[in-house]
Amino acid sequence: MDCYFSAYEYGRTSSDGKSAVVMFHIPDVGIRFKAPFAAVDKDHGNLASLLALLEFIDSNQKYFSNHTFQIYGDNLSIINQVNGDSAMRGEFSQLLNRANKYREKYHFSLEWVPSSDNPAVDSLLD
């Protein structure tokens, strides 16, 4: 099952402290998610989006129990960190470790896709 995640930075912080939108899309089950988030930077927002997707999968096994997962994101930095292809950013080590625990549990693949091919980004236009 293909799943997509992304984040969008507002460019400024809103009055409630939110600076980004985290989002994911699972086309096979018709799920779209987006929510404001207080991101430190682009990597933080994308990592939060990936974790939101993984937490959704974990808590909704009735939809996912008999599937393998291919997860795609458009932030190569986060993908490389989770895949172990580049060093983890120290300030995000706990979050990256959570993503890796989900990987151990669900054995998903994690690949890069250009933003133009990432359907999670389309949800900004709703």
Salt bridges, closest charged atoms under 4 A:
ASP41 OD2 - ARG89 NH2 2.81
ASP43 OD2 - ARG89 NH1 3.05
GLU55 OE2 - ARG98 NH2 2.01
ASP58 OD1 - LYS105 NZ 2.73
GLU91 OE2 - ARG89 NH2 2.46
ASP126 OD1 - LYS34 NZ 3.67
